[in-house]
Structure formats: C-alpha cells, structure tokens
Amino acid sequence: MQFKGRTVLAFVMLTMLASVLATLALADGPLQSDKSSIPTLSASEGDGERYGLQKNELTKLNAVLELIETKYFREVDRDEVVDGAIGGMMASLEDPYSVYMEKDAATHFSEAVEGSFTGIGAEVTMEKGKIVVVSPIKGSPAERSGLLAKDVLLSVDGMKLDGLNLQEAVAKIRGPKGTKAKLSVQRAGYPEPIQVVLTREDIDVETVYASMQTDGVGLIEVRQFSLHTAERFKQELERLERQGMTGLVIDVRNNPGGVLPVVVKIAETFLPEGATVVQVENRDGKREKTVSEGKGKAYPVTVLMNGGSASASEILAGALQESAGAKLVGETTFGKGTVQVSYNKALGDGSLVKMTIAKWLTPKGNWIHESGIKPDIEVQPPELYKAARLALAETLKQDMLGDQVKSMQMMLHGLGYAVNREDGYFDAKTAEAVRKFQTEHNLPVTGQVDKATGEALERAAVAWIQDKHHDTQLLEAIKAAGRK
C-alpha cells in the first residue's frame, strides 16, 4: 500500500458523522496521489454495471435535483444541494472517519497540511449523534482547560450542538485567535454538565519534545504523527543516545494519531529486521504486513499512554509491545483501528473524500477498534488531573451544592488540604480548607470561593499538575524503562 503526503485536518467543517478536530484532526492515511485516486472513484467502462451510477439511479437523482430547483418554495444553491447529496452518501456508511469535504473545507484541509492551524486543540468525533472528544492536544487550550477524552460537548457559547452535523458543530466551536469559547460538557461521573471556558489560539506545530530524566532514562514526547515527526524523533533519539541513555520512555498520552508511514518509520527503529510492525486488512479479508527494516535497540523501552492515545499512537504501542517487548504503562487507549485515505483531486472541483479503506491490526493480528490497548502496567493519573476547571458565575458558599463545588473540593484535596468529601456539597470542613488556602495565599480569609480565590486555586492546581514530580504515570514509566 502506497501513501504520500500528510493527513491533517484543521478547522474542517465536515458533514454528518465525520471525525474532526475543532482545531486539528489527523487521519491514518495521507493524501493519495491524483493518479491513484481517480480510478478508485471513477468506474471504467467495463465496470459501469458494477460501479458508479446506473442509468435508472442517475435518472432518479436528476429528477430530484430538478424538482428542488423548479418546485421548492425558495431559491436554493445548486452546489450546496449537490454537496449535501454527496455528504449524505458518506453519512450512510455510518463511519465517523469517512467524510466528504466541500471546497472550503478542503481548503482548510490543505492549509493544515502546511502546518497552519488555530483553535481550541481538541480532536472530536460524532458518536450516536453526540460530539465526543477523542483527545485534547497537549499544550493546547483544550488540555489546559481540563477537557478529557470521552467528554461530550453539549453547547458552545450557549448554542446547543445536539442535532447538528459536524460541519455545523465545528462552525460553532471555531473562531478567531484570542476569542473565548464557553463549552458545556457532559462528563462521566458528573450528574450535571460542567462549564469549560477557554481561549482559542495558534496550536504549536512542534510534535516532538525530548529530555533526559533520572538514572539515564530518556523521555520523548510525541504529540502527533505529522509529516516531519519521524525526522524529528530520529534527531532527538540520537541526541539522547549520545548523552548515554540507558532506557527510553515514549509518551503518546493525548496523541490523537497521524500519518501511517510516519509511525511505521518510528516503530521500526525499535524492531529487529523482518519483525511485523502492523497489518492492514482490506474489505475481502486479505492482510498485508509491513515489516521492519530496522535493527532494534538493546535498551528497554516503555510506551506511556492514556485514553486520549488514538490511532497511530495505538499502532506504535501495539508494534512495540508485540514485536519489541516494550512495556505499556498508563491507561487503556482510545480504540481506533481503521485506516483512511484521502482522495484530494478526483472530484475535480477542489473538494475531497476521506474514506476508511481498511482495518489495521497489531503484529499478532489483534483488532483494537473500540476496545483500545490495555497497558501492561496500569497507572491512573492523580485525581487532580481530572478536576474540571472552575467557571464561577457566583461566589461559592457553605451549604451550596453543585459541580463547581465538587471541582473545588477535588482541587483542594489534590493540593493537600483536608476535605472530608468530594461530592459537591460545601460543608463546614470544606470551608475550613478554603480558609487555610486563603491564609497561605494572602487572600481575604472568608471561607468562600469568590473570583480571586477561584483563580488562585486554579493557578495552584495547574502548577501542581505541571510539576513532573506529581506525574505518577510518567514516574512509573521511567521506573519500567530503567529495569534491565
């Protein structure tokens, strides 16, 4: 299977049941060349009966279009009607990763291919009519505001997303750099929606960050698998090896995926020659193996992952676990086991189709779609990581009840202040903890959480989270990578 280019989707206003990032989405198959895409989408004369529209089908579609243009009670945009028809064809597949992009959306797609994108930084998909977060991009407004994988986005700035297709939903979420977006989010474990406020911004295009940790263990964080990620990974890996690295942690937490050939190139660095990296299975059940041309590494490797690790991240984890003996640390991954290819010029007007063309399987033939990959060493993050950020509409006081109180209690407890409950009821013990926090941070000691106290509490929580000494998942991964 030949791939070329980069599959990056930014600000794309997709049709119903599409997979999309509010700012950036990555598919597992980059753009096919025009030469290969045209015959795929256009039937030959000999296949006319089998592929493409038959005469009676074409007549039917033309009849409907004519009726709309001549009988509908108001004027319509012909291009929009045709785009809607194609979008409906793709929607009928009931596959969130197979989508049609009309010209404007395809233009945003091309801009993203060049690495230019702005937004909130969260990949989303459509599941059962709901907008669901796949992963917040590391370092993005979405991550900093506390969005988590599996969160359901209910509304933005008071406008409900229920009933909208993804094209419409993404149009509501996107906006100019520097503008604020207020999201209403349904999260497991919270009976009522939580409010998340963030500011749209440019998303960092750097995908690889490396550092030397304790005991000679190196850390390479891969935020997405884009066009130049394999090259950057190689550079950073060689730099760590020159420093005497004796073990490696590859961190793909909240990495939504990317380009298949790129992740293959990274994976085979750690696999001996001839070992299977990944298998791809087509609609007929025929499997094609991609085998390593690398030589492997002598030092131990661990992959650090969580529920926001999807797609290409899962390919890497599966390959290193099954073909290189790497240990997987963290949480079960998202579970996306399909391959997409984008046909970018076959339609002739600047639009494109991105379509699922195969399953991908781990080296041992496991299909992880919708189930994810389980870690060898399961480590849950501290509870503070899961606390929803505060969006105070009023001062929180004793005897109040609600999700904002619950988040505040989780933050206080995570920061080491004694609270005897985290159920959202503001009791006397919670007020005592608030007063202690206020005293230690030079705030008016009221036992109530006003805007100033709320902002100070959030700053303290963010600083705590950013301190790698509190990252229990990373610490366990480093420990695993240090074992000989």
N, C-alpha and C positions, 0 to 999 in steps of 0.2 A: 504494500500500500504506500503510495507516494503522497506526501504532504509538502506544502510550502507556504511560507508566509506566517502570519500571526493571527490568532483568533481572539481578538479583544473587542468587547462590546461596551462602549461608553455612551451614556446619555441616550441609549437607544430606546425609542418609543415603539415597543413591539406590539404585536397582535395578541389575541387571547391565547392563554396557556403557554406563553413564551417564558423562557428563562432569561432573566435580565438582572443587571446591577443598576441600582439607582445612579451610580456613577461609573461603575466598571464591571463588566462581566467577561468571563473567559470560557470559551468552549474548548473541547478537546480535539478538534480538528481545525487546522488553519485553512485559509482560503485555498480552494483548489484553483489550478490554472484554468483559464478560459477553455483551453483545448480539451481538458478532461471533463469540464462541467457541461459543455454544450451537448455532446452526445448523450450524457446522462439524462438531461432534461428534455431532449428532443428525440422523438422516435424516428427510426429510419423508415423508409417506405415499406420494407418487408415486415416491419413490426407494427405497422399502422393499426392493424386489427387488435393487437395486444396492448400497445402503449398509446398514450395520447387520447384525445377525444375522438370518439366515433361520430359518424355523421349525425345520428339522432341526438347525441349528447350536445354536440355543437349547436344544433338547431334549437334545442331546448334553452341553452344558455343565451343564445342570441335573442330568442323570443322574450325571455325575462328582461334582458337589458333594454330591449326596445319598448316593452311595456313600461318600465321605470322611466325611461326618457320621454315617453309620449303621454302617459296616463297619470303618473304620480302627481300629487296635488301641488307640488312646488318643484322648482328647478333643482337639479342635482349636478354634482361634479362627477363627470363620467370616470375620471381617473380614480376618484375615491370609491366609486361603486366597483370598479374592476379590482382595485387593491383589496377591497372588502371581500370580494369573491375568492381571491387567492388566499387571503388570510383565513377565510372560512375553511378552505381545503386543508390548510395546515392545522387548523384547530381541530378538525375532525379526527386527526391522528391521536388526539388526547395524549400528546407527548410534550411536556413543558420545555423541552430542549429543541424542538423542531418548529421553526418560525419563519415567517415571511417579513422582510423589511422593505417598506416602500422607499422611494428615492431619498427623502430627507433623513430617514433613519439609517439608511445605508451610508449616507454621507457622514453621519456621526460615527458610524462603524469605522469608516476609513480614517477619520481623524484619530480615533482611538488606536488604530493600528500604528499610527505615527507616534503614539505615546502622549497624546494631549487629552486630558480629561479633568473635569471639575464636578464636584457634587458632594454627597454625604459619605460615600465609600462603603456601601453595603450591597452585596450581591443578594438578589431576591429571585424567587420563582413563584409560579402560581400553583397552588395545591388546593384542589376542591373548591375553587373559586376564591381562595384567600391568598393575599400577598404574604409570602413567608420568607424570612431571612435565611439565606444559605450560610452566609458568613460576613461579618464586618471585616473590612480590610484593616490590617494592622497599621496603627498610627493615624487612622482616618477619624473624621468627626464621629462616624458611627460607632467606632470602637470606644473612643473617649467618652461618648455619651452613655455607654453601657448597653448598646444593642447586643443581643446574643443570637447565635444560631437557633433556629426554630421559633423565634419571636414572630408573631403575626401582626402586620401593620394594618390598623383599622382605619386610621384617618390621618390627614396631614393638614395642619392649619385649620382644623375644624371641618374639613371636607372629607366625607366618608369615601373609602376606597372600595367598599363592598359593592359588587355589581359592575364594577369597571373592568375592562380588559387591561392587559398590562400596558398597552400603549397609552391608555388614558391615565392609569395609575402612576406610571413613571412621569408623565407630563405634570402631574400634581406634585410629585416629590422633587423633581429637578428645579433648578433655579440659579440665578446669578451668584457668583462668588461673593461671600460676605453676607448673604441674606440668611435669615433664620428659618428653620423648619421645625414646627411643633408636631411631633408624632404621637398618636395614641396607639399603644402597643398592648396586645394580649400575650401574657407570658404564663407558661405552666407554673402552677403553684400560687398564682395571684388571682383571687376571685374577681377583682375589678381591673380594668385596663390601667396601665401606668402611663405617665406622660414623660416624653423624652424631648428635650429641646436641644438642637444643635445648629451649628453654623456651617453652611456649605463653603467648600474651599477646594483649591487645587489638590489633587491626590499625588503623593510622592511616587515618581516613576521608578525610583530605585527599588530593585527587587531582592537584593542580596546584602545581608549585613553579617559580618564575621567578627569574632573576638576570641581571645584566649581566656579560658576560665581556670579554675583551680586544678592542681595536680596534672597539668599538661593536657587537659581536655579542651578541645576547640569547640566553638559553637558557631554554626552557620544558620542564620535565619533566612528562610526563603518565603517571601510574602506573596508571590505569584510566579507562575512559569510563563514568562513572556519571551519575546524574541531573543533578547540578549542575556537571559538568565543563565544559561549553561556556560556561556563565556565568562560571566562574572563569577559564577560558582567556582569554576576552574581556577581563576585568578586568586580568589580568597582561600581556596583549599591549599593551593601551592604555597601561599604566604604562611598559613598556619603550619604546614608541614616543615617549612624552613625554620620555624621557631621551635621545632622539636615536639610537635603534637604527638601524643600517645593514644588518643581516643577522640571520637568526634560525635557531637550531637547535631542532628539536622532538625531544626524547628520549623514545622509546617502548620503550626496552630493558626487557625483562621485564614488559611491559604485556600482560596476558592478554586484553584486549578490553573489551567492554561493549555499550552501547546504540547501535543503528544510527542513530537520528535525531540523537544527540548527536555522533557522529563526523562525520556529514554536515554538521552545522552548523559544526563547527570547520573541516572541509576547505574548505567553500565560501568561507570568509574569504579564502583564497589563490587561488581560482579566478575567472576572469572570468565575467561573467554568461552563462549559456547553456552553459557547459562541463560535460561529464559528470563527476559525482562518483563514481557507482557504478552498476552494472547488476545487476538481480535477475532470475534466470531460473527460471520455475516448472517443474513436472513435465512440462508439454506443450511446453517449449522456448520459450515466449513470454517475451520480455525486456521489462522496464520500466526505463527510465533515470531516474535522479534527476539533475537539472541544477542548477547553481549559480545562486543569486540574489545572489551577492556581486560585488565589483568587482575582486578581486585585489589584490596588493601589488607595489610596484615593487622592493623589496629582495630579495636572494637568500635562499632558504630551503633548509635541508637537514634530512632526517629521519634520526635516529640510531636504529638498530635492531639486534636480535640474534635468536638462536634462540628466545628467550622472548617475542618480539613476535608476538602472535597475533590473529586475528580482526579486531576493529575497528581495531587498530593497523595491520594489513595493508591494510585499506580506506583508511586515511589515507595510508599510504605509496604505495599504488598510485595514488590520486587525485592526490596532489601531484606524483608523478613524471610521470604521463602527461598530466595536464591543466594543470599549473602549471610544469612544467620544473624541479621541485625535484630536487636530488641526494640519493640514498640512500647512507648511509655505515654501515659496520659489517659485520654478518653476515647470511646468509640467514635469513629469518623462519621461524616455526613451520610455517605452511601449513594454515590453517583457512578454507575457502572456502564455508561454508554459513551459512544464516540460520535462526534458531529463533524460534518464537512460543510463548508460554506461555498456556494456557487455564486460568484460575485458579478459576472457579466453576462451570464447565459440568457437573462431575460431581456437584455438589450436596451433598457431604459434607465440604468443606474440602480435598480432595485436588486435584491438578492434573496436567496433562500438558504437558510441554515437548517440542516436536516440530520437527524440521527440515522447513521448508516450501519451501525454495528454495536455489539456489546464488547466491552473489554473484560478480560478475565485475568486473574493473578497467574503467576507461573505454574501453579498447581491446578489451574482450571476453576478456581472459585469465582463466582459472580457475586459481587458485594452490593449490588444495586438495592437501595432502600434498607439495607441492613448494616452497611458500614463494615469497617475492620476493627476488631476488638484488640486492645493493647495486650501485650504480654505482662506488663506491669501497670495496673490501673491506679491512677492517682487523680483524685478530684481537686480542683483548684480551691483555695480558701473561699469561704462564703462571701467575703467582702467583694470578690471578683464578680459575683452575681447580683450584687445590690444594684437596684435601679437608681439612676441619678435623680436627685431632687429637682422638682419643678414646683416651687412653692407659690400657690395662689393666695395663701393666707398663713399667718403665724400658727405653728403647731403648738398646742397647749395640752395640759394634763386633761385626761378623760376623753380626748379626741380619739377617733378610730379611723384607720384607712391605710392605703398602700404607702403613702408618703411617710407615715409614722413607722411602718414596717421597714422601709428602706433606711430611715434614720436610725432605727434600732440596730439593724444589721451593720451599719457603718460604725456606730459606737462600739458594738461588741467586737467587730473586726479590729478596731483600733485599740482594744484593750480596756475599754470602760465597762464596768459591771452593769449589765442589764439582765433582768430575770425572765425576759420574754422577747420574742421577735414576731409576734402575731399581729402587730399593727395597733394594739391598744396602748395608749400613752398613760402609763400608770406612774405612781409616785417614785418607783425605783428608776424608771426612765428619766423622770425629771431630775432626779439626783445625779444621774450620769451626765445629763446635759449641763447642769450647773458646774460639775467638775471639769468638763470640757471647756466651758466658757471661762472658768478661772484660769486654766492652763494656757488659754489662747488670748488672754487680755481682752475679753469681751464682757459686756454688761451681764452680770450673773442674774438671770431671770428664771432659769429652768424652762424657758420656752424657746422654740426654734423659729426665729424671725429670719429675714433675708440674709442679714450679716452672719448669723450663726450657721445658717444653712450653707452659705458659700464657703465659710471657713471649714465646715465639716467635710464638704466635698473636696476642697483642696487637700485636706489632710488624708482623705481616703485615696485620692489619686496618687499622692506622693507615696503612700504606703504600697499601693499596687505596683508602682513603677520601680520600687526597690526590689531588685532581683533576689535579695536575701529572703523575701517572702514568697517567691515563686516556687512552691513545693513541687510542682511538676518538673520544672527545669532542674531543680536540685536533685531529684530522683533520677532524671535522665543523665545528668553529669556523673552521678554515682555509678549508674549502669555502664556508661561509656568508659569509666575508669577501671572496671573489673577486667583482669587479664584472663 
